[in-house]
Amino acid sequence: MTCAAKLHEQTGKTPEDTALCHGILATLAEAALPLLARPGTAADLLVPLTACAEADYWRDGYALELLQRLSADDWALVKAAARYRDDPKQRTKFDQLLSTVWQCIEGAASAGLYSRSERQSLRDATAPLLLEAEDLDLTTCADILVECARHWLSGVDRMAHHLTARLIDDAGKADVQHLANSLAALGELAEDVGHKPRPEDLKGLAREVVARLSSAEGRERLIPQMTLTLGQDTFEPEALVSMLRACVRLRCTEQALVEPLVLAAGKAAPRLRPRDLADMLRALELLPPSARARRLIAKWLGAECMGRRLTGFTTPDVCKAVWGLSTSGVVAMGKYLDLYPALVDVAVTEAMQGVTSQNWADLWYGLALVLNRPTSRRLLELTAQAAGALRDGAEPQECANLLWALAILRLYDERLVDALAGRLGELLRQDPDQAKAQELCNSLWALAVVGPGVLSRHSGLVEGLLREAVRRWEAEGSSALAHQELRQLWQVQLELEAMGSGNGLRGILGASRGSSGSLLSRARGAAAAREHAGLQAHQARRLADALRRWRKRGLEPRVLMAVQPGFEVEGLGRVADVVGALAGGRRVDLMPNGPAQCFSNRHRDAEAVNGSTLLRNRQLERVFGRGNVLSVSYWEWKEVTGNRKWAYLRRQLGLEAE
């Protein structure tokens, strides 16, 4: 039987070869089963069972019969094999036996012949044997960790700790595949069953992985033509990506490990599958936003995606790619903006098949970060169709990110917002601490951007979010909320007050009693301390200078009475960029709109401002009056020169042309 399996492995595995091999195994199995009625050792069963596994032969009930005999009497034959551990010359035999058992169980499980409870019984039977073994074979350690992850076995903490520690004790002898497989398995166990590796174990694995990466990097510099044929001492591209996936699952942000891994995988980009490219982009979150490596790798991966024209990308791949490109900052380089329409087209064409709530959040959050509003409402419609799944399974961060993204992009669908609001409210009732302060404030702010009607519609959630913010403020003081979150709360408060005195929501923040006063007073102070910076402030100064020169030259001095740049609007906590006082008591606020205020794929549309700018204008209009908050688009201001600027400003101010 073993020879038949080996012969099958050496052939081309055509359907004819497979049928011949399976026919030979069926003939031999019929003769072997009676001889194994009373097996003397586990190996008597494992040798033919391994042959079945290698040839993927699971039909006719033969392999299942072998498994049942192997697991009889609570795996008595496997436990009996532990006697090998008493003989130093045969210890390896026991290690190999355990590894073989797990591998055969994996094959049977993949064929649907072994249930999860039966796999759990194998764990219970072999765990004590593994824990007693102080010098397990490294291959066995790696293989069993992988099988535990594949079977989603719970209750493996002690065994996984022991196997990982054994790997680290002799890591110098492990080959790179074992290291990669072990780290990947720990990531899967963390995500699937909540296993938490010990920090010292993770650091030990990280040290060895980085040492091998450094060694391979050195050889690459010396013999670049040999980098693809260095054998077991070089990580394959798929192994690099699997380790990065593990880092994401383990929330491992140790830069000494992540940065060399990212750089090595980035260099292998041309050999990565579409799924690996997408996972690489998603894994960039492990690097700080300011890290040079993050931008560099995103640039490499973005170029690779463009070069391939997204061939082979699935919708989940698209979601990860959008998130990775958007959060890395490479979009500021311009040309990568061209990728977004193509990415959205792939998602829409596939009707968003196979996506999770995390994928939805990644996609929309990434689009919002780069202010790329889809030109068609088809993507929004597909998202709304998934409202039921989001209502049942979205996490707090996913709800908050989706709400924030829709608000920034000024998109609204009642079904979708209802589902996200309902889910967020349910999660808060279950455990308020599972939502971060940023998620509370982003959600409140997003509802406020959409408008008073939505705040009123979801008053129950709004009240819950406000009271949770107050609870944290009173319990933790100033450390509970960051400056940006306080400013968001103040903007929400302004919208609540605009709803009128009939609602009870407007008094919640003011009624708090923290160590630093009320949350409302702190939020008001944070808003008042806000300073303009960057391009918008520069544009405001140039606009104010232009208006002053207009007055100084005597052009319509009786119309433009005064110019006030950086005007602090009392009671609003906002700064009006340039206020012009006109004859007759009219005051206008001229607001320069730079690229940060406009949708990136609608450059020359003066109405295509983001949700943050929309909220700003709405609140300023309550002070200056409707029609007195005027936008000065950066592209229009750049294009007009000389006296044409005065004509342009007169039109903006609503004055008659000369």
C-alpha angles and dihedrals in degrees: 000000000000091000091050090053092048092049089052090051091054096049127075091265092235117168088258092052092047092049091050093049093047090048091054091048092049091052093048093043092057089057096040101052096070090049090054096051088112107023114198097207140012088250091063087066099032097057095061091035090055090051089055091049094049091049093041089236109156104140130099092045094266098118092043090054090052091050092050092052091046092053095043118128093015094307092307094166092053092049091048090057088067087087087080088071090069090064113067090205093057103038091102089057091061093047091051091047092055091047091049092050091054093046093050091049089052092054092048092047091051088054091051095248099115127055127218092248090055090051089049089055089055089054091051092049099046101035095080090049092051093047091054092053112091098177105041118171109263092230089056092050093052095042095050092047088053092049092049088054094047092051094045088229115185125206093042098121098111093042093046091048090051095048093047093048090050090052092052094047090062101019093136089070095048117100120233094256091058091049092049094045093049095050091046091049092051089053092052092047090051092052099039106037104012097251112167115203115217112261092236090054092051091048091051092052090045092053092053094045091051091047090055091046091051091048092050090046090054092050090048090058091049100039108015093169090062098054093104095049105045092116124210094355094066125074115233115233091250090053091053091052093045089055090050089051087053091052090053092049092046092045086233110167097166100145093204087067104027100050097053090044092051093047093049092048091045091057088052092053095115089059097046124105118239090256090052092049089053093047090049090055090048091050091058087086086079090070121072113261089244095051113121090215090059093058093040095053093043088054091052093046094044090053090049092051091050092047091053093044087229091290110173096014117142124205094262087051089053092052092052092045093052091050094046096047093045097049095044096065096232091119087077085072088073106221094077089065086076089066095064100071089048092049092049090047090056091049094048094044091055090045089234093288119183097010126146129212087261089056092051091050093046093050098049095037090052093049090049093050091059093036092238106154112192111246092220125057090220094099091051090049092052090050091051089052087059092053092110093056091046090049090055103039116016119121122226093259091050092050092048094045092050093048091047093048094050090049093050091048091044094235123143134184117170095212092052097045091046091053094048093045092047093050093047091050091050092050091049091053091050096049122343092196093066089076119073122227090250090056092050093051096041090053094049092046092049092053089048092053092055089055149259092292092062092044088054094044091054097035091135093059092041091054091048093050093047093049092048090052089050092048091054092045092053093045101041105022121206093349091066096075133032123227094259091050091052090052090051091053090052092052089049089051091054090054092048091052090049088059089069137249094291097083124080095212097081094070100051099088093044093052093061120109112203129161089265097044127265122345088235093058091049091049090050090052092049091052093049091051092056113122129197116239142165127020097346093054090048091051091048092054092049091048092050091048090052092052091048092051088051091056093042091054089055097247107154096332090170091057102047105048101173144353121217117184119196093016112185109221107222114236093007102079090222135112118229105216100218123000119194120197109212131195113278094038097284116146123196131190115216109202119192109219112207129183090280090064099045135069108262094223094049101051099158099042109103091197094054097093123142127253094261091057091045091055091047092052093046092053094045091049089060087063104035097032133248113308094018098095104082128186123221107200114217095227093052093048090049093051098050116076139180116349090355087075090062091050090048092051092047089055091049090051091049094244124144116260116254 
